Amino acid sequence: MIRWLRLWRLVAGDLRLLSFALRHRRRPLWLWPVAVVLALYALDPLNFALPFAGLVDDLVLIPLLVHLVVKLLPAEIKTGYAAASLIRVRPRLIPTIYMLCHSLRMTLVRHWWCCSTSR
């Protein structure tokens, strides 16, 4: 349980840094396309067809890809984020939205699975 909590804290911090980087005026040109592709991959319909593979994606692969994108960010953005996080309280909205979307998606998968197996 402690490991999951640590992983969630790491992912939440990476998502906050990624959202800061997307709004930064000196962001790299590759950041928006990578973020869009990552978001589309997270909401991929293949996850509905193979629920177990989607769960592995959500819990392992997507956090690793987000962490890789954050590692590739320029140092200027990372230091700007560190300075900005000391000044203001960081919102916890992005991890909450992610968890709500994931819960909704898993509910839809369960509903689809139950309806398709009962026929």
LINNORWO-V74244 format. One record per residue. N is the residue number from 1. PHI is phi in whole degrees, 0 to 359 (none if undefined). PSI is psi in degrees with one decimal (none if undefined). D_LAST is the distance of its C-alpha to the last C-alpha in whole Angstrom. Layout:
<<N	PHI	PSI	D_LAST> <N	PHI	PSI	D_LAST>>
This chain:
<<1	none	-39.5	37> <2	296	-37.7	41> <3	296	-40.8	40> <4	296	-38.7	37> <5	295	-41.8	39> <6	296	-43.1	41> <7	298	-42.4	39> <8	296	-39.9	38> <9	296	-40.1	41> <10	295	-45.4	42> <11	295	-41.4	39> <12	297	-42.2	40> <13	295	-40.0	44> <14	295	-39.8	43> <15	293	-37.1	40> <16	294	-42.5	43> <17	295	-38.8	46> <18	295	-40.6	44> <19	292	-36.4	43> <20	296	-42.1	47> <21	294	-35.8	48> <22	293	-27.8	46> <23	267	-7.0	48> <24	288	143.0	51> <25	286	-21.4	54> <26	250	34.6	54> <27	290	152.4	51> <28	292	155.2	50> <29	294	-28.4	49> <30	280	-9.2	46> <31	291	-46.5	45> <32	297	-47.2	43> <33	299	-39.0	41> <34	295	-41.1	40> <35	295	-39.2	39> <36	293	-44.6	37> <37	297	-40.6	35> <38	296	-41.2	35> <39	294	-42.0	33> <40	294	-36.9	31> <41	294	-36.1	30> <42	292	-29.7	29> <43	257	20.9	27> <44	301	134.1	25> <45	295	-18.3	22> <46	300	-29.6	21> <47	296	-28.8	21> <48	286	-34.7	18> <49	285	-37.1	16> <50	238	86.2	18> <51	302	-38.2	18> <52	293	-41.7	21> <53	296	-36.9	23> <54	295	-36.9	23> <55	293	-41.5	24> <56	296	-41.4	27> <57	303	-51.1	28> <58	294	-35.5	28> <59	269	-22.3	30> <60	239	-58.6	32> <61	288	-44.2	33> <62	295	-45.3	33> <63	300	-36.3	36> <64	293	-40.2	38> <65	293	-40.2	38> <66	297	-42.2	39> <67	296	-38.1	42> <68	295	-43.0	43> <69	298	-41.3	43> <70	295	-38.6	45> <71	296	-29.3	47> <72	275	-4.2	48> <73	291	149.5	49> <74	295	153.8	53> <75	296	-30.0	55> <76	299	-40.8	56> <77	290	-40.6	53> <78	296	-41.8	52> <79	290	-35.3	56> <80	297	-38.4	55> <81	292	-41.7	52> <82	297	-40.4	54> <83	291	-40.1	57> <84	291	-33.3	55> <85	288	-23.6	53> <86	285	-27.9	56> <87	279	-46.8	57> <88	239	162.8	54> <89	283	132.3	51> <90	280	131.9	48> <91	287	148.8	45> <92	254	32.6	42> <93	283	-40.3	40> <94	296	-48.4	38> <95	297	-33.5	37> <96	294	-42.9	35> <97	296	-40.4	34> <98	299	-46.1	32> <99	294	-38.2	31> <100	295	-42.8	29> <101	296	-40.7	28> <102	294	-42.3	26> <103	297	-43.1	25> <104	297	-42.6	23> <105	295	-41.9	22> <106	292	-33.9	20> <107	295	-43.2	19> <108	296	-38.2	17> <109	295	-44.7	16> <110	298	-42.1	15> <111	297	-45.1	13> <112	297	-42.3	11> <113	295	-44.5	11> <114	294	-41.3	9> <115	289	-34.8	7> <116	282	-28.9	6> <117	276	-18.7	6> <118	278	-11.7	4> <119	275	none	0>>
